[in-house]
């Protein structure tokens, strides 16, 4: 872990864009949250969150940005040297009821702002100055060194039950254990006090983690989710599958959803794909072409090896002809055109025809047969 002596050097190396913030602000500004935690751990740079004991929007405008402001939470977002930076006014927060979004008010110091954080390891601030000395009122550095996750107060999970998912995410990512009191509290968390949308959004953030399988396993152990049978093992297989270039490109923006369904279900059509034994490429193509990509990934992770050929070969097969060619050859526009093209594609997939002329002949014959 980085020492106080070299934390300033690490800050300048990992976040050179913050020099402009220090120069622009007349008010005290602090790097907070995950960025400080990861600097201390010597990990790659995290998202940049700043707290100013002043007005976030005013600072953002001084930086020459047209800030995206969120008035309810007194925050602004700017881009500096290609890096997105979130700036927040130092604030306190209260909760009208368990699970509600917080009511916020400006705070006079950064310590008050740190007191509203989730875990001690995220409640450390680093002043933006040449020789920064971490502000650590809850002994987060000691917990970092011990590999512990500790909440700041006993109502933490009551105020915001999604912090339980964050606990699983950080425990899995860093290999940390929960401090005994924190583990007792997380096992009593009640997810029903937050909206399903907020809960699902936090689960998706967990699904994006490299160690998502362990995170979901922890949530299951704490009684906060019910894993599908073999869910943690399936998450590992899906994660490994989607590290392969062809599958990573194919699944793309459904990757995290695939992981989430692997963990929690409900099972969809993957069982039917797993049981399928397509005798010809065209049969496999028809089975797979209209299925959601995440479903195909789950089926392949379960053992449907034939889907490798769908992803790497069959899905990219294209005809050299289209409907205009059939109409130009004398067909009337209508269902027969689609029927002809489908038959030509089927036979091309199966290697029975090749080249434009053969495709056109097969498509015309199939279209005319149905008239």
C-alpha positions in Angstrom: 0.0 0.0 0.0 1.2 3.5 -0.8 2.6 5.4 2.2 1.8 9.0 3.0 5.2 10.0 1.7 4.5 8.8 -1.8 0.8 9.4 -2.1 1.4 12.9 -3.5 3.6 11.5 -6.3 1.0 8.8 -7.0 -1.7 11.5 -7.2 0.3 13.6 -9.7 1.1 10.5 -11.8 -2.3 8.9 -11.9 -4.4 12.1 -12.1 -2.4 14.9 -13.8 -5.6 16.5 -14.9 -6.4 17.5 -11.3 -3.6 20.2 -11.4 -6.1 22.4 -13.3 -8.6 21.9 -10.5 -6.2 23.0 -7.8 -5.3 26.1 -9.8 -8.9 27.1 -10.5 -10.4 26.6 -7.0 -10.4 29.3 -4.3 -12.1 26.8 -2.0 -10.7 23.6 -0.5 -11.0 20.7 -2.9 -10.5 17.0 -2.1 -10.2 13.8 -4.0 -12.5 11.3 -2.3 -13.9 7.8 -2.5 -12.7 5.0 -4.7 -9.9 7.1 -6.3 -8.2 7.6 -2.9 -8.8 4.0 -1.9 -7.2 2.7 -5.1 -4.3 5.2 -4.9 -3.5 3.9 -1.4 -3.8 0.3 -2.7 -1.6 1.0 -5.7 -4.3 -0.1 -8.1 -5.1 1.4 -11.5 -7.0 4.7 -11.5 -10.6 4.7 -10.5 -13.4 7.1 -11.4 -12.5 10.6 -10.2 -14.8 12.1 -7.5 -14.0 15.5 -6.0 -15.6 17.3 -3.1 -15.3 21.1 -2.8 -16.2 23.0 0.3 -17.9 25.6 -1.8 -20.1 25.3 -4.9 -19.5 22.5 -7.4 -21.1 24.2 -10.4 -19.1 27.4 -9.8 -15.9 25.4 -9.8 -16.9 23.4 -12.9 -17.5 26.7 -14.8 -14.1 28.0 -13.7 -12.6 25.0 -15.3 -14.0 26.2 -18.6 -16.6 23.4 -18.8 -20.3 23.5 -19.4 -21.2 21.4 -16.5 -23.9 18.8 -16.4 -25.5 19.7 -13.1 -27.7 17.6 -10.7 -29.2 20.2 -8.4 -30.8 17.7 -6.0 -27.4 16.2 -5.1 -25.3 19.4 -5.6 -23.0 17.8 -8.1 -21.6 18.6 -11.5 -19.7 16.6 -14.1 -16.9 17.9 -16.3 -14.3 16.5 -18.7 -10.6 17.3 -18.1 -7.9 16.1 -20.5 -10.2 13.4 -21.7 -11.1 12.2 -18.2 -14.6 12.5 -16.7 -14.6 14.2 -13.3 -17.5 14.4 -10.9 -17.5 17.4 -8.6 -19.8 17.6 -5.5 -20.4 20.3 -3.0 -19.5 19.0 0.5 -22.8 17.9 2.0 -24.5 16.1 4.8 -27.5 13.9 4.2 -30.5 12.5 6.0 -33.0 9.8 5.1 -36.7 10.5 5.6 -37.3 6.8 5.8 -35.3 3.5 5.2 -34.4 3.1 1.6 -35.4 6.6 0.5 -33.1 8.8 -1.6 -31.3 11.1 0.8 -32.1 14.7 1.5 -28.9 16.7 1.2 -27.6 20.0 2.6 -24.3 21.9 2.2 -21.6 21.0 4.8 -18.9 23.3 6.2 -16.1 20.7 6.0 -15.1 17.6 4.3 -15.3 15.5 7.4 -19.0 15.9 7.5 -19.2 14.8 3.9 -17.1 11.7 4.6 -19.5 10.7 7.4 -22.2 10.0 4.8 -20.2 7.4 2.9 -20.8 3.7 2.8 -17.5 2.1 4.1 -14.5 3.3 6.0 -12.2 2.5 3.0 -14.3 4.9 0.9 -14.3 7.6 3.6 -10.8 9.0 3.1 -10.1 12.4 1.5 -7.0 13.7 -0.1 -6.5 17.4 -0.3 -5.5 18.7 -3.8 -2.2 20.3 -2.8 1.5 19.6 -3.4 2.0 17.6 -0.2 -1.3 16.0 0.6 -2.0 14.4 4.0 -5.0 12.0 3.9 -8.0 13.0 6.0 -9.1 9.7 7.5 -11.6 10.3 10.4 -12.9 6.7 10.4 -9.5 4.9 10.2 -10.1 3.6 6.7 -6.4 3.2 6.0 -6.2 0.8 8.9 -9.1 -1.2 7.4 -7.4 -1.2 4.0 -4.2 -2.6 5.5 -6.3 -5.3 7.4 -8.4 -6.2 4.4 -11.7 -5.3 6.1 -15.0 -3.8 5.1 -16.6 -1.8 7.8 -19.7 0.4 7.7 -19.6 3.9 9.3 -22.7 3.4 11.5 -25.3 0.9 12.5 -28.1 2.3 10.3 -26.0 2.2 7.1 -27.8 -0.8 5.5 -31.2 0.4 6.8 -30.7 3.8 5.2 -29.6 2.3 1.9 -29.9 -1.5 1.4 -28.1 -1.3 -1.9 -24.9 -0.8 0.2 -25.2 -4.6 0.8 -24.6 -5.2 -2.9 -21.7 -2.8 -2.8 -20.3 -4.8 0.2 -20.4 -8.0 -1.9 -18.8 -6.1 -4.8 -15.9 -4.7 -2.8 -15.4 -7.9 -0.8 -15.1 -9.9 -4.1 -13.0 -7.4 -5.9 -10.4 -6.9 -3.2 -10.6 -10.2 -1.4 -11.7 -8.4 1.8 -13.6 -9.8 4.7 -16.5 -8.1 6.4 -15.8 -6.8 9.9 -17.9 -8.9 12.3 -20.4 -6.1 13.2 -20.8 -5.2 9.6 -21.5 -8.8 8.6 -24.2 -9.0 11.3 -25.8 -5.8 10.0 -25.7 -6.9 6.3 -27.5 -10.2 7.1 -30.3 -8.1 8.5 -30.6 -5.8 5.5 -34.1 -5.5 4.0 -34.0 -5.0 0.2 -37.7 -4.3 0.1 -37.3 -0.7 1.2 -35.7 0.3 -2.1 -37.2 0.3 -5.6 -36.6 -2.7 -7.8 -34.9 -0.4 -10.3 -32.3 0.7 -7.8 -31.7 -2.8 -6.6 -31.4 -4.1 -10.2 -29.0 -1.3 -11.1 -26.7 -2.2 -8.3 -26.8 -5.9 -9.2 -25.8 -5.0 -12.7 -22.8 -3.1 -11.3 -21.8 -6.3 -9.5 -22.3 -8.3 -12.7 -19.7 -6.1 -14.4 -17.0 -7.1 -11.9 -14.3 -9.6 -12.8 -15.1 -11.5 -9.5 -18.8 -11.3 -9.9 -19.2 -15.0 -9.1 -17.9 -14.5 -5.6 -20.0 -11.4 -5.1 -23.2 -13.2 -6.0 -22.2 -16.1 -3.8 -21.8 -13.7 -0.9 -25.2 -12.2 -1.5 -26.6 -15.7 -1.4 -24.9 -16.5 1.8 -26.3 -13.3 3.4 -29.8 -14.2 2.3 -30.2 -11.2 0.0 -30.6 -13.1 -3.3 -31.5 -16.6 -4.3 -29.0 -18.0 -6.7 -30.3 -20.2 -9.5 -29.0 -23.8 -9.1 -25.3 -23.7 -9.9 -25.5 -20.0 -10.4 -22.0 -19.0 -9.0 -20.3 -21.7 -11.1 -22.3 -20.7 -14.2 -21.3 -17.0 -13.7 -17.6 -18.2 -13.8 -18.2 -20.1 -17.0 -20.0 -17.2 -18.6 -17.3 -14.8 -17.6 -14.6 -17.0 -19.0 -16.6 -17.5 -22.2 -17.0 -13.8 -22.7 -13.3 -13.2 -22.4 -12.9 -14.9 -25.8 -12.8 -12.3 -28.6 -15.6 -13.8 -30.8 -18.0 -14.1 -27.9 -17.1 -10.8 -26.3 -17.8 -9.0 -29.6 -21.0 -11.0 -30.2 -22.5 -10.4 -26.8 -21.1 -6.9 -26.4 -23.5 -4.7 -24.4 -25.5 -7.7 -23.1 -22.5 -9.0 -21.2 -23.5 -7.9 -17.8 -27.1 -9.0 -18.3 -25.8 -12.5 -19.3 -23.8 -12.6 -16.0 -26.8 -11.5 -14.0 -29.2 -14.1 -15.5 -26.5 -16.7 -15.0 -26.4 -15.9 -11.3 -30.1 -15.4 -10.6 -32.1 -16.6 -13.5 -34.8 -17.1 -14.3 -33.8 -19.8 -16.8 -35.0 -19.0 -20.3 -34.4 -20.8 -23.6 -30.8 -21.9 -22.9 -31.9 -25.5 -21.9 -33.5 -26.0 -25.3 -30.4 -24.8 -27.1 -28.2 -27.1 -24.9 -30.3 -30.1 -25.8 -30.3 -29.3 -29.6 -28.2 -31.3 -31.9 -28.5 -29.5 -35.3 -27.5 -31.8 -38.1 -27.0 -29.0 -40.6 -25.7 -25.5 -40.3 -29.1 -24.1 -41.6 -30.9 -25.9 -38.7 -28.5 -24.5 -36.1 -28.8 -21.0 -37.7 -32.6 -21.1 -37.4 -32.5 -22.3 -33.8 -30.1 -19.4 -32.8 -30.9 -16.5 -35.1 -33.8 -15.0 -33.2 -32.6 -15.8 -29.7 -31.3 -13.1 -27.4 -27.5 -13.0 -27.4 -27.3 -13.4 -23.6 -29.3 -16.6 -23.9 -26.9 -18.0 -26.5 -24.0 -17.2 -24.2 -25.7 -19.1 -21.3 -26.3 -22.1 -23.5 -22.7 -22.2 -24.7 -21.4 -21.8 -21.1 -23.6 -24.8 -20.2 -22.0 -26.9 -23.0 -23.7 -26.2 -26.3 -20.5 -26.2 -28.3 -22.3 -26.0 -31.7 -23.0 -22.3 -30.9 -19.3 -21.6 -31.5 -19.9 -22.2 -35.2 -23.0 -19.9 -35.1 -21.0 -17.1 -33.6 -17.9 -17.5 -35.7 -19.4 -18.6 -39.0 -23.1 -19.0 -39.6 -24.3 -15.7 -38.4 -22.1 -13.9 -40.9 -23.2 -15.8 -44.0 -24.8 -13.3 -46.5 -26.4 -13.8 -49.9 -25.0 -12.0 -52.9 -28.6 -11.3 -54.0 -31.5 -9.4 -52.4 -35.2 -8.8 -53.0 -34.6 -6.3 -55.8 -32.8 -9.0 -57.8 -35.8 -11.2 -57.6 -38.2 -8.5 -58.5 -36.0 -7.6 -61.5 -36.2 -11.2 -62.6 -40.0 -11.0 -62.8 -41.3 -11.7 -59.3 -44.1 -9.6 -57.8 -43.2 -7.9 -54.5 -44.7 -9.9 -51.6 -44.1 -12.9 -49.3 -42.7 -15.0 -52.2 -39.6 -12.8 -52.3 -38.8 -13.5 -48.6 -39.5 -17.2 -49.1 -37.1 -17.4 -52.0 -34.3 -15.6 -50.1 -34.8 -17.8 -47.1 -34.4 -20.9 -49.2 -31.3 -19.6 -50.9 -29.7 -18.7 -47.6 -30.6 -22.2 -46.1 -28.9 -23.9 -49.0 -25.9 -21.6 -49.0 -25.4 -22.3 -45.2 -25.4 -26.0 -45.9 -22.9 -25.7 -48.7 -25.3 -26.8 -51.5 -24.9 -23.7 -53.6 -22.3 -21.0 -54.2 -22.2 -17.8 -56.2 -24.7 -15.3 -57.3 -26.2 -17.2 -60.2 -26.9 -20.3 -58.2 -28.4 -18.2 -55.4 -30.7 -16.4 -57.8 -31.8 -19.7 -59.5 -32.7 -21.3 -56.2 -34.5 -18.3 -54.8 -36.6 -17.9 -57.9 -37.5 -21.6 -58.0 -38.5 -21.5 -54.3 -40.5 -18.4 -54.7 -42.4 -19.7 -57.6 -43.2 -23.1 -56.1 -45.4 -21.5 -53.5 -47.6 -19.5 -55.9 
